[in-house]
Amino acid sequence: MTRHLAIVGSGPAGYYTAGAAQKKWGDDVRVDVFDTLPVPFGLIRTGVAPDHQSIKGVSRRYETTALSDNVRFVGNVTIGQDVTVEELQGLYDAVVFATGAPHDKPLGLPGEDLANVFGSAAFVGWYNGHPQFAQLDPDLSGKSAVVIGMGNVALDVARILSKTEDEFAGSDIVNHALEALKASRLTTVTIVGRRGPHQIMMTPKELGELMHLSRAAPRVDPADLPAPEDDAILEPGLRKSVGHLRSFAAIPESERADKAVEIDFDMFASPVRLIGTGKVEGVEVERTRVEAGRAVGTGETYVIPADLVVACIGYRSSPIPGVPFDERAGKFANDEGRILPGLYAVGWARRGPTGTIGTNRPDGFGVIDRIAEDLASGALGTAARQGRAGFDALAEERQLDIVTFRDWKKIEEAEAQAAREGAPREKFVDIASMIRARG
Ligand SMILES: Cc1cc2nc3c(=O)[nH]c(=O)nc-3n(C[C@H](O)[C@H](O)[C@H](O)COP(=O)(O)OP(=O)(O)OC[C@H]3O[C@@H](n4cnc5c(N)ncnc54)[C@H](O)[C@@H]3O)c2cc1C
């Protein structure tokens, strides 16, 4: 008997789940992978840094799945808007939400509505050409940027703000961002974190890159570093990351002299409010100390100048009508991926915004095991579903303009042809251009 699966979201979690379904049921499954964008791969396209092309190359691995007959990409369709969840449930045996966590968590601080204050979903989406954020137009004419957060996204943002045009060679940073960065007058990028070196969430490879920037150098205050022997208790990755912070603290002033940009780590500093008239001018922070791994305020405050603020403090999923949502955690309410009979979640929509691309692979296999159990136990009912034939009839009735994977390959080809010299592609940054490029 053929199984019909709808997967909502074509990022890593969506494609790992589709691959797992193929592995489980072979030719006895038909999978439709929906995406609101006409282009696939979620944050691999719109999140992973444009100067990290080898990581973006992971998407090639999904092509075998995407181009096989029993899996198809259904782009340019928003579930919950163009088609309801109830409608999908009527057509497919199971519906899996792989919708990620596309919204910025708010800072929750006074002044966060000031101009030139952005969350990382918006800012990263801008330099990566996400149609929703392509018009962001951040003002980079000031001297100081503050990046809030001590994870890899904060490092991505700080690095992108600090690179020269030459350092973007071979990247797929979109033209509008490259032009803005070329004209940038930033001289200080301060990375602010509430806790200390032992609590950073930055990985060694990404931290190490800061040592090799042509016009920027990182700075760590030696007074913020614990005694070297205290690093012995850390797990090896974190120990290596802290080692990089120690190297940053040891860079001699003579070496910094020819660097126009400083990437300053301001640790033990908890943002209290954003200051400015109309546009942001500074971030007031409270000095902290760390007790049992938690930041505790000391009452001492100071202001870090900021003409631009990017908050890299995490993401939330989007609720979809009819699907139980855990507001506090910002993800679908689920038990090991099960939301309700027939409804499942996977990836960031299931776990929240943590983990690398690879973390979503076991998640995909896990949810397919659960669907197989539920099918076998009869928990999903016994009615035969119409699957893709039923969806196609609905799409025609609604006149949905669906983009297929083969269409995407044409869009991809057009992007490759439009690339500046040495770059892999110049992305289309609006949906109409993507649709036009499919021919
Ligand atoms: C800035 C940034 C940089 C990162 N860099 C790295 C890195 O270098 N290396 C690494 O391993 N990991 C990195 N990650 C983490 C990695 O991107 C995630 O682990 C992964 O993308 C999560 O996969 P996902 O499929 O759950 O969500 P996503 O990749 O977000 O995919 C979700 C998809 O669902 C679609 N969608 C959402 N709602 C709907 C709807 N209602 N209807 C239809 N479609 C919908 C979206 O358009 C999107 O395509 C980074 C993350 C960020 C934010």
The ligand as a Gaussian input file, in Angstrom:
#p B3LYP/6-31G(d) Opt

LIG

0 1
 C       22.508000      32.437000      10.589000
 C       22.647000      30.933000      10.671000
 C       23.827000      30.328000      10.272000
 C       23.965000      28.939000      10.361000
 N       25.142000      28.371000       9.972000
 C       25.302000      27.042000      10.079000
 C       26.539000      26.447000       9.690000
 O       27.470000      27.125000       9.240000
 N       26.649000      25.077000       9.807000
 C       25.625000      24.301000      10.298000
 O       25.770000      23.065000      10.390000
 N       24.446000      24.855000      10.682000
 C       24.271000      26.192000      10.580000
 N       23.085000      26.752000      10.980000
 C       22.011000      25.882000      11.501000
 C       21.192000      25.232000      10.362000
 O       20.915000      26.200000       9.391000
 C       19.913000      24.603000      10.951000
 O       20.294000      23.528000      11.790000
 C       18.968000      24.074000       9.903000
 O       18.795000      24.930000       8.812000
 C       17.581000      23.789000      10.512000
 O       16.855000      23.092000       9.535000
 P       15.262000      23.109000       9.436000
 O       14.971000      22.289000       8.228000
 O       14.674000      22.713000      10.732000
 O       14.829000      24.642000       9.186000
 P       15.111000      25.648000       7.988000
 O       16.437000      25.438000       7.386000
 O       14.812000      26.997000       8.530000
 O       14.005000      25.307000       6.872000
 C       12.642000      25.596000       7.076000
 C       11.943000      25.758000       5.731000
 O       10.525000      25.765000       5.953000
 C        9.919000      26.727000       5.073000
 N        8.628000      27.123000       5.663000
 C        8.435000      27.765000       6.843000
 N        7.107000      27.921000       7.070000
 C        6.449000      27.372000       5.997000
 C        5.071000      27.236000       5.671000
 N        4.085000      27.668000       6.473000
 N        4.752000      26.632000       4.492000
 C        5.730000      26.175000       3.661000
 N        7.061000      26.275000       3.954000
 C        7.412000      26.859000       5.113000
 C       10.951000      27.838000       5.007000
 O       10.792000      28.653000       3.858000
 C       12.259000      27.050000       4.994000
 O       12.675000      26.766000       3.683000
 C       22.907000      28.151000      10.885000
 C       21.720000      28.754000      11.291000
 C       21.588000      30.145000      11.190000
 C       20.312000      30.794000      11.642000

